[in-house]
Amino acid sequence: MAAGATEQGGRRIFRRGPWELLATVLIGLGVVMLMQPFAMALFTYSFITILTGTVMFIIVSHFPE
């Protein structure tokens, strides 16, 4: 039974809800970084932020509920 409890606890990390929320926040942050007119560095890293969030969302969509 100990092995089953450990496996269940380990799988709890890979639930879809919190990771989808994080990926969505990353995509939103990237869009805000893209639209802001103040800092060129934020604009520069906006594409990689949006891309990271999108790839993360695609991967997380395969996690169990």
PDB file of N, CA, C and O in Angstrom:
ATOM      1  N   MET A   1       0.806  -1.204   0.000  1.00  0.00           N
ATOM      2  CA  MET A   1       0.000   0.000   0.000  1.00  0.00           C
ATOM      3  C   MET A   1       0.847   1.265   0.000  1.00  0.00           C
ATOM      4  O   MET A   1       0.425   2.299  -0.519  1.00  0.00           O
ATOM      5  N   ALA A   2       2.012   1.189   0.567  1.00  0.00           N
ATOM      6  CA  ALA A   2       2.877   2.366   0.640  1.00  0.00           C
ATOM      7  C   ALA A   2       3.284   2.824  -0.767  1.00  0.00           C
ATOM      8  O   ALA A   2       3.372   4.022  -1.034  1.00  0.00           O
ATOM      9  N   ALA A   3       3.531   1.861  -1.658  1.00  0.00           N
ATOM     10  CA  ALA A   3       3.924   2.226  -3.016  1.00  0.00           C
ATOM     11  C   ALA A   3       2.769   2.926  -3.737  1.00  0.00           C
ATOM     12  O   ALA A   3       2.995   3.886  -4.473  1.00  0.00           O
ATOM     13  N   GLY A   4       1.550   2.461  -3.537  1.00  0.00           N
ATOM     14  CA  GLY A   4       0.387   3.098  -4.160  1.00  0.00           C
ATOM     15  C   GLY A   4       0.160   4.502  -3.651  1.00  0.00           C
ATOM     16  O   GLY A   4      -0.205   5.395  -4.415  1.00  0.00           O
ATOM     17  N   ALA A   5       0.378   4.703  -2.348  1.00  0.00           N
ATOM     18  CA  ALA A   5       0.198   6.033  -1.773  1.00  0.00           C
ATOM     19  C   ALA A   5       1.260   6.987  -2.303  1.00  0.00           C
ATOM     20  O   ALA A   5       0.974   8.154  -2.570  1.00  0.00           O
ATOM     21  N   THR A   6       2.490   6.488  -2.456  1.00  0.00           N
ATOM     22  CA  THR A   6       3.558   7.332  -2.981  1.00  0.00           C
ATOM     23  C   THR A   6       3.284   7.698  -4.435  1.00  0.00           C
ATOM     24  O   THR A   6       3.486   8.841  -4.846  1.00  0.00           O
ATOM     25  N   GLU A   7       2.824   6.724  -5.201  1.00  0.00           N
ATOM     26  CA  GLU A   7       2.525   6.992  -6.606  1.00  0.00           C
ATOM     27  C   GLU A   7       1.409   8.018  -6.733  1.00  0.00           C
ATOM     28  O   GLU A   7       1.484   8.917  -7.570  1.00  0.00           O
ATOM     29  N   GLN A   8       0.387   7.891  -5.919  1.00  0.00           N
ATOM     30  CA  GLN A   8      -0.729   8.840  -5.957  1.00  0.00           C
ATOM     31  C   GLN A   8      -0.263  10.235  -5.564  1.00  0.00           C
ATOM     32  O   GLN A   8      -0.675  11.223  -6.172  1.00  0.00           O
ATOM     33  N   GLY A   9       0.593  10.320  -4.554  1.00  0.00           N
ATOM     34  CA  GLY A   9       1.113  11.620  -4.140  1.00  0.00           C
ATOM     35  C   GLY A   9       1.979  12.249  -5.215  1.00  0.00           C
ATOM     36  O   GLY A   9       1.952  13.463  -5.417  1.00  0.00           O
ATOM     37  N   GLY A  10       2.749  11.414  -5.904  1.00  0.00           N
ATOM     38  CA  GLY A  10       3.592  11.907  -6.983  1.00  0.00           C
ATOM     39  C   GLY A  10       2.782  12.358  -8.183  1.00  0.00           C
ATOM     40  O   GLY A  10       3.149  13.317  -8.862  1.00  0.00           O
ATOM     41  N   ARG A  11       1.684  11.671  -8.444  1.00  0.00           N
ATOM     42  CA  ARG A  11       0.842  12.035  -9.588  1.00  0.00           C
ATOM     43  C   ARG A  11       0.027  13.299  -9.308  1.00  0.00           C
ATOM     44  O   ARG A  11      -0.432  13.959 -10.241  1.00  0.00           O
ATOM     45  N   ARG A  12      -0.149  13.632  -8.057  1.00  0.00           N
ATOM     46  CA  ARG A  12      -0.930  14.817  -7.718  1.00  0.00           C
ATOM     47  C   ARG A  12      -0.261  16.080  -8.261  1.00  0.00           C
ATOM     48  O   ARG A  12      -0.939  17.072  -8.527  1.00  0.00           O
ATOM     49  N   ILE A  13       1.044  16.051  -8.423  1.00  0.00           N
ATOM     50  CA  ILE A  13       1.778  17.200  -8.965  1.00  0.00           C
ATOM     51  C   ILE A  13       1.388  17.445 -10.420  1.00  0.00           C
ATOM     52  O   ILE A  13       1.376  18.585 -10.884  1.00  0.00           O
ATOM     53  N   PHE A  14       1.071  16.367 -11.135  1.00  0.00           N
ATOM     54  CA  PHE A  14       0.785  16.474 -12.558  1.00  0.00           C
ATOM     55  C   PHE A  14      -0.706  16.569 -12.850  1.00  0.00           C
ATOM     56  O   PHE A  14      -1.181  15.989 -13.827  1.00  0.00           O
ATOM     57  N   ARG A  15      -1.446  17.285 -12.026  1.00  0.00           N
ATOM     58  CA  ARG A  15      -2.860  17.544 -12.307  1.00  0.00           C
ATOM     59  C   ARG A  15      -2.966  18.669 -13.326  1.00  0.00           C
ATOM     60  O   ARG A  15      -2.125  19.566 -13.358  1.00  0.00           O
ATOM     61  N   ARG A  16      -3.981  18.620 -14.139  1.00  0.00           N
ATOM     62  CA  ARG A  16      -4.113  19.562 -15.249  1.00  0.00           C
ATOM     63  C   ARG A  16      -4.427  20.994 -14.803  1.00  0.00           C
ATOM     64  O   ARG A  16      -3.864  21.944 -15.347  1.00  0.00           O
ATOM     65  N   GLY A  17      -5.313  21.157 -13.826  1.00  0.00           N
ATOM     66  CA  GLY A  17      -5.812  22.486 -13.467  1.00  0.00           C
ATOM     67  C   GLY A  17      -4.758  23.533 -13.162  1.00  0.00           C
ATOM     68  O   GLY A  17      -4.726  24.566 -13.831  1.00  0.00           O
ATOM     69  N   PRO A  18      -3.886  23.311 -12.173  1.00  0.00           N
ATOM     70  CA  PRO A  18      -2.902  24.345 -11.835  1.00  0.00           C
ATOM     71  C   PRO A  18      -1.902  24.616 -12.959  1.00  0.00           C
ATOM     72  O   PRO A  18      -1.483  25.758 -13.151  1.00  0.00           O
ATOM     73  N   TRP A  19      -1.525  23.593 -13.690  1.00  0.00           N
ATOM     74  CA  TRP A  19      -0.557  23.789 -14.767  1.00  0.00           C
ATOM     75  C   TRP A  19      -1.180  24.534 -15.944  1.00  0.00           C
ATOM     76  O   TRP A  19      -0.512  25.345 -16.585  1.00  0.00           O
ATOM     77  N   GLU A  20      -2.460  24.266 -16.236  1.00  0.00           N
ATOM     78  CA  GLU A  20      -3.137  25.030 -17.286  1.00  0.00           C
ATOM     79  C   GLU A  20      -3.251  26.494 -16.901  1.00  0.00           C
ATOM     80  O   GLU A  20      -3.087  27.382 -17.737  1.00  0.00           O
ATOM     81  N   LEU A  21      -3.536  26.740 -15.622  1.00  0.00           N
ATOM     82  CA  LEU A  21      -3.615  28.124 -15.146  1.00  0.00           C
ATOM     83  C   LEU A  21      -2.268  28.820 -15.312  1.00  0.00           C
ATOM     84  O   LEU A  21      -2.217  29.964 -15.766  1.00  0.00           O
ATOM     85  N   LEU A  22      -1.186  28.152 -14.955  1.00  0.00           N
ATOM     86  CA  LEU A  22       0.147  28.735 -15.104  1.00  0.00           C
ATOM     87  C   LEU A  22       0.472  29.009 -16.568  1.00  0.00           C
ATOM     88  O   LEU A  22       1.024  30.060 -16.891  1.00  0.00           O
ATOM     89  N   ALA A  23       0.139  28.082 -17.448  1.00  0.00           N
ATOM     90  CA  ALA A  23       0.392  28.279 -18.876  1.00  0.00           C
ATOM     91  C   ALA A  23      -0.424  29.448 -19.421  1.00  0.00           C
ATOM     92  O   ALA A  23       0.074  30.232 -20.229  1.00  0.00           O
ATOM     93  N   THR A  24      -1.665  29.564 -18.985  1.00  0.00           N
ATOM     94  CA  THR A  24      -2.517  30.668 -19.426  1.00  0.00           C
ATOM     95  C   THR A  24      -1.982  32.006 -18.925  1.00  0.00           C
ATOM     96  O   THR A  24      -1.997  32.999 -19.652  1.00  0.00           O
ATOM     97  N   VAL A  25      -1.516  32.026 -17.696  1.00  0.00           N
ATOM     98  CA  VAL A  25      -0.933  33.261 -17.141  1.00  0.00           C
ATOM     99  C   VAL A  25       0.328  33.634 -17.920  1.00  0.00           C
ATOM    100  O   VAL A  25       0.556  34.814 -18.189  1.00  0.00           O
ATOM    101  N   LEU A  26       1.142  32.656 -18.285  1.00  0.00           N
ATOM    102  CA  LEU A  26       2.340  32.940 -19.080  1.00  0.00           C
ATOM    103  C   LEU A  26       1.985  33.526 -20.439  1.00  0.00           C
ATOM    104  O   LEU A  26       2.635  34.466 -20.898  1.00  0.00           O
ATOM    105  N   ILE A  27       0.965  32.983 -21.082  1.00  0.00           N
ATOM    106  CA  ILE A  27       0.533  33.514 -22.375  1.00  0.00           C
ATOM    107  C   ILE A  27       0.040  34.952 -22.207  1.00  0.00           C
ATOM    108  O   ILE A  27       0.398  35.827 -22.996  1.00  0.00           O
ATOM    109  N   GLY A  28      -0.778  35.196 -21.186  1.00  0.00           N
ATOM    110  CA  GLY A  28      -1.274  36.551 -20.927  1.00  0.00           C
ATOM    111  C   GLY A  28      -0.150  37.523 -20.614  1.00  0.00           C
ATOM    112  O   GLY A  28      -0.159  38.659 -21.088  1.00  0.00           O
ATOM    113  N   LEU A  29       0.821  37.083 -19.816  1.00  0.00           N
ATOM    114  CA  LEU A  29       1.964  37.926 -19.487  1.00  0.00           C
ATOM    115  C   LEU A  29       2.755  38.274 -20.745  1.00  0.00           C
ATOM    116  O   LEU A  29       3.210  39.406 -20.908  1.00  0.00           O
ATOM    117  N   GLY A  30       2.913  37.298 -21.627  1.00  0.00           N
ATOM    118  CA  GLY A  30       3.620  37.555 -22.875  1.00  0.00           C
ATOM    119  C   GLY A  30       2.900  38.562 -23.751  1.00  0.00           C
ATOM    120  O   GLY A  30       3.540  39.395 -24.393  1.00  0.00           O
ATOM    121  N   VAL A  31       1.582  38.496 -23.785  1.00  0.00           N
ATOM    122  CA  VAL A  31       0.806  39.465 -24.579  1.00  0.00           C
ATOM    123  C   VAL A  31       0.933  40.864 -23.988  1.00  0.00           C
ATOM    124  O   VAL A  31       1.077  41.841 -24.723  1.00  0.00           O
ATOM    125  N   VAL A  32       0.880  40.962 -22.666  1.00  0.00           N
ATOM    126  CA  VAL A  32       1.057  42.270 -22.012  1.00  0.00           C
ATOM    127  C   VAL A  32       2.459  42.804 -22.297  1.00  0.00           C
ATOM    128  O   VAL A  32       2.627  43.990 -22.579  1.00  0.00           O
ATOM    129  N   MET A  33       3.457  41.935 -22.224  1.00  0.00           N
ATOM    130  CA  MET A  33       4.833  42.351 -22.523  1.00  0.00           C
ATOM    131  C   MET A  33       4.952  42.827 -23.973  1.00  0.00           C
ATOM    132  O   MET A  33       5.711  43.753 -24.262  1.00  0.00           O
ATOM    133  N   LEU A  34       4.219  42.207 -24.867  1.00  0.00           N
ATOM    134  CA  LEU A  34       4.261  42.576 -26.276  1.00  0.00           C
ATOM    135  C   LEU A  34       3.640  43.946 -26.518  1.00  0.00           C
ATOM    136  O   LEU A  34       4.102  44.687 -27.385  1.00  0.00           O
ATOM    137  N   MET A  35       2.601  44.289 -25.763  1.00  0.00           N
ATOM    138  CA  MET A  35       1.850  45.521 -26.019  1.00  0.00           C
ATOM    139  C   MET A  35       2.361  46.744 -25.268  1.00  0.00           C
ATOM    140  O   MET A  35       1.997  47.868 -25.614  1.00  0.00           O
ATOM    141  N   GLN A  36       3.191  46.555 -24.254  1.00  0.00           N
ATOM    142  CA  GLN A  36       3.618  47.704 -23.447  1.00  0.00           C
ATOM    143  C   GLN A  36       4.642  48.551 -24.217  1.00  0.00           C
ATOM    144  O   GLN A  36       5.472  48.006 -24.944  1.00  0.00           O
ATOM    145  N   PRO A  37       4.586  49.876 -24.060  1.00  0.00           N
ATOM    146  CA  PRO A  37       5.481  50.748 -24.824  1.00  0.00           C
ATOM    147  C   PRO A  37       6.710  51.240 -24.050  1.00  0.00           C
ATOM    148  O   PRO A  37       7.421  52.117 -24.542  1.00  0.00           O
ATOM    149  N   PHE A  38       6.981  50.702 -22.855  1.00  0.00           N
ATOM    150  CA  PHE A  38       7.989  51.303 -21.995  1.00  0.00           C
ATOM    151  C   PHE A  38       9.361  50.647 -22.073  1.00  0.00           C
ATOM    152  O   PHE A  38      10.359  51.356 -22.212  1.00  0.00           O
ATOM    153  N   ALA A  39       9.449  49.347 -21.990  1.00  0.00           N
ATOM    154  CA  ALA A  39      10.732  48.658 -21.883  1.00  0.00           C
ATOM    155  C   ALA A  39      10.960  47.756 -23.094  1.00  0.00           C
ATOM    156  O   ALA A  39      10.158  46.867 -23.383  1.00  0.00           O
ATOM    157  N   MET A  40      12.051  47.996 -23.785  1.00  0.00           N
ATOM    158  CA  MET A  40      12.376  47.201 -24.960  1.00  0.00           C
ATOM    159  C   MET A  40      12.725  45.762 -24.576  1.00  0.00           C
ATOM    160  O   MET A  40      12.466  44.840 -25.349  1.00  0.00           O
ATOM    161  N   ALA A  41      13.302  45.561 -23.408  1.00  0.00           N
ATOM    162  CA  ALA A  41      13.663  44.210 -22.963  1.00  0.00           C
ATOM    163  C   ALA A  41      12.413  43.346 -22.799  1.00  0.00           C
ATOM    164  O   ALA A  41      12.419  42.172 -23.171  1.00  0.00           O
ATOM    165  N   LEU A  42      11.346  43.915 -22.246  1.00  0.00           N
ATOM    166  CA  LEU A  42      10.100  43.157 -22.098  1.00  0.00           C
ATOM    167  C   LEU A  42       9.535  42.794 -23.466  1.00  0.00           C
ATOM    168  O   LEU A  42       9.068  41.675 -23.678  1.00  0.00           O
ATOM    169  N   PHE A  43       9.581  43.745 -24.387  1.00  0.00           N
ATOM    170  CA  PHE A  43       9.108  43.484 -25.740  1.00  0.00           C
ATOM    171  C   PHE A  43       9.940  42.384 -26.400  1.00  0.00           C
ATOM    172  O   PHE A  43       9.406  41.532 -27.111  1.00  0.00           O
ATOM    173  N   THR A  44      11.250  42.413 -26.159  1.00  0.00           N
ATOM    174  CA  THR A  44      12.153  41.442 -26.758  1.00  0.00           C
ATOM    175  C   THR A  44      11.833  40.021 -26.310  1.00  0.00           C
ATOM    176  O   THR A  44      11.860  39.096 -27.122  1.00  0.00           O
ATOM    177  N   TYR A  45      11.530  39.839 -25.026  1.00  0.00           N
ATOM    178  CA  TYR A  45      11.269  38.504 -24.494  1.00  0.00           C
ATOM    179  C   TYR A  45       9.791  38.105 -24.540  1.00  0.00           C
ATOM    180  O   TYR A  45       9.429  37.037 -24.046  1.00  0.00           O
ATOM    181  N   SER A  46       8.951  38.930 -25.114  1.00  0.00           N
ATOM    182  CA  SER A  46       7.524  38.614 -25.137  1.00  0.00           C
ATOM    183  C   SER A  46       7.224  37.399 -26.005  1.00  0.00           C
ATOM    184  O   SER A  46       6.391  36.571 -25.637  1.00  0.00           O
ATOM    185  N   PHE A  47       7.884  37.280 -27.144  1.00  0.00           N
ATOM    186  CA  PHE A  47       7.605  36.156 -28.036  1.00  0.00           C
ATOM    187  C   PHE A  47       7.976  34.829 -27.381  1.00  0.00           C
ATOM    188  O   PHE A  47       7.209  33.869 -27.451  1.00  0.00           O
ATOM    189  N   ILE A  48       9.147  34.768 -26.744  1.00  0.00           N
ATOM    190  CA  ILE A  48       9.565  33.520 -26.110  1.00  0.00           C
ATOM    191  C   ILE A  48       8.650  33.183 -24.935  1.00  0.00           C
ATOM    192  O   ILE A  48       8.431  32.008 -24.640  1.00  0.00           O
ATOM    193  N   THR A  49       8.119  34.195 -24.268  1.00  0.00           N
ATOM    194  CA  THR A  49       7.185  33.958 -23.170  1.00  0.00           C
ATOM    195  C   THR A  49       5.868  33.387 -23.689  1.00  0.00           C
ATOM    196  O   THR A  49       5.334  32.437 -23.116  1.00  0.00           O
ATOM    197  N   ILE A  50       5.349  33.954 -24.757  1.00  0.00           N
ATOM    198  CA  ILE A  50       4.118  33.439 -25.364  1.00  0.00           C
ATOM    199  C   ILE A  50       4.346  32.028 -25.895  1.00  0.00           C
ATOM    200  O   ILE A  50       3.496  31.155 -25.715  1.00  0.00           O
ATOM    201  N   LEU A  51       5.466  31.798 -26.537  1.00  0.00           N
ATOM    202  CA  LEU A  51       5.772  30.483 -27.084  1.00  0.00           C
ATOM    203  C   LEU A  51       5.904  29.438 -25.970  1.00  0.00           C
ATOM    204  O   LEU A  51       5.404  28.322 -26.108  1.00  0.00           O
ATOM    205  N   THR A  52       6.568  29.792 -24.879  1.00  0.00           N
ATOM    206  CA  THR A  52       6.717  28.875 -23.746  1.00  0.00           C
ATOM    207  C   THR A  52       5.350  28.527 -23.160  1.00  0.00           C
ATOM    208  O   THR A  52       5.072  27.362 -22.876  1.00  0.00           O
ATOM    209  N   GLY A  53       4.502  29.531 -22.981  1.00  0.00           N
ATOM    210  CA  GLY A  53       3.168  29.289 -22.450  1.00  0.00           C
ATOM    211  C   GLY A  53       2.330  28.412 -23.367  1.00  0.00           C
ATOM    212  O   GLY A  53       1.577  27.558 -22.897  1.00  0.00           O
ATOM    213  N   THR A  54       2.457  28.617 -24.658  1.00  0.00           N
ATOM    214  CA  THR A  54       1.683  27.834 -25.621  1.00  0.00           C
ATOM    215  C   THR A  54       2.138  26.375 -25.640  1.00  0.00           C
ATOM    216  O   THR A  54       1.309  25.465 -25.618  1.00  0.00           O
ATOM    217  N   VAL A  55       3.436  26.153 -25.680  1.00  0.00           N
ATOM    218  CA  VAL A  55       3.958  24.784 -25.671  1.00  0.00           C
ATOM    219  C   VAL A  55       3.609  24.102 -24.357  1.00  0.00           C
ATOM    220  O   VAL A  55       3.256  22.923 -24.333  1.00  0.00           O
ATOM    221  N   MET A  56       3.710  24.850 -23.267  1.00  0.00           N
ATOM    222  CA  MET A  56       3.355  24.295 -21.960  1.00  0.00           C
ATOM    223  C   MET A  56       1.879  23.914 -21.922  1.00  0.00           C
ATOM    224  O   MET A  56       1.528  22.868 -21.376  1.00  0.00           O
ATOM    225  N   PHE A  57       1.020  24.739 -22.487  1.00  0.00           N
ATOM    226  CA  PHE A  57      -0.412  24.442 -22.512  1.00  0.00           C
ATOM    227  C   PHE A  57      -0.692  23.176 -23.323  1.00  0.00           C
ATOM    228  O   PHE A  57      -1.531  22.363 -22.936  1.00  0.00           O
ATOM    229  N   ILE A  58       0.006  23.012 -24.442  1.00  0.00           N
ATOM    230  CA  ILE A  58      -0.183  21.823 -25.274  1.00  0.00           C
ATOM    231  C   ILE A  58       0.242  20.572 -24.512  1.00  0.00           C
ATOM    232  O   ILE A  58      -0.449  19.555 -24.559  1.00  0.00           O
ATOM    233  N   ILE A  59       1.362  20.637 -23.818  1.00  0.00           N
ATOM    234  CA  ILE A  59       1.839  19.481 -23.052  1.00  0.00           C
ATOM    235  C   ILE A  59       0.908  19.182 -21.888  1.00  0.00           C
ATOM    236  O   ILE A  59       0.568  18.025 -21.641  1.00  0.00           O
ATOM    237  N   VAL A  60       0.493  20.228 -21.171  1.00  0.00           N
ATOM    238  CA  VAL A  60      -0.348  20.053 -19.983  1.00  0.00           C
ATOM    239  C   VAL A  60      -1.725  19.527 -20.356  1.00  0.00           C
ATOM    240  O   VAL A  60      -2.368  18.864 -19.542  1.00  0.00           O
ATOM    241  N   SER A  61      -2.184  19.801 -21.545  1.00  0.00           N
ATOM    242  CA  SER A  61      -3.511  19.332 -21.941  1.00  0.00           C
ATOM    243  C   SER A  61      -3.588  17.802 -21.993  1.00  0.00           C
ATOM    244  O   SER A  61      -4.681  17.242 -22.073  1.00  0.00           O
ATOM    245  N   HIS A  62      -2.447  17.130 -21.950  1.00  0.00           N
ATOM    246  CA  HIS A  62      -2.414  15.669 -21.934  1.00  0.00           C
ATOM    247  C   HIS A  62      -2.325  15.109 -20.515  1.00  0.00           C
ATOM    248  O   HIS A  62      -2.335  13.890 -20.341  1.00  0.00           O
ATOM    249  N   PHE A  63      -2.239  15.961 -19.509  1.00  0.00           N
ATOM    250  CA  PHE A  63      -2.186  15.503 -18.113  1.00  0.00           C
ATOM    251  C   PHE A  63      -3.566  15.020 -17.692  1.00  0.00           C
ATOM    252  O   PHE A  63      -4.571  15.427 -18.275  1.00  0.00           O
ATOM    253  N   PRO A  64      -3.622  14.150 -16.678  1.00  0.00           N
ATOM    254  CA  PRO A  64      -4.933  13.694 -16.184  1.00  0.00           C
ATOM    255  C   PRO A  64      -5.675  14.790 -15.436  1.00  0.00           C
ATOM    256  O   PRO A  64      -5.055  15.715 -14.910  1.00  0.00           O
ATOM    257  N   GLU A  65      -6.982  14.691 -15.386  1.00  0.00           N
ATOM    258  CA  GLU A  65      -7.800  15.651 -14.640  1.00  0.00           C
ATOM    259  C   GLU A  65      -7.429  15.501 -13.228  1.00  0.00           C
ATOM    260  O   GLU A  65      -7.971  16.197 -12.370  1.00  0.00           O
TER     261      GLU A  65
END
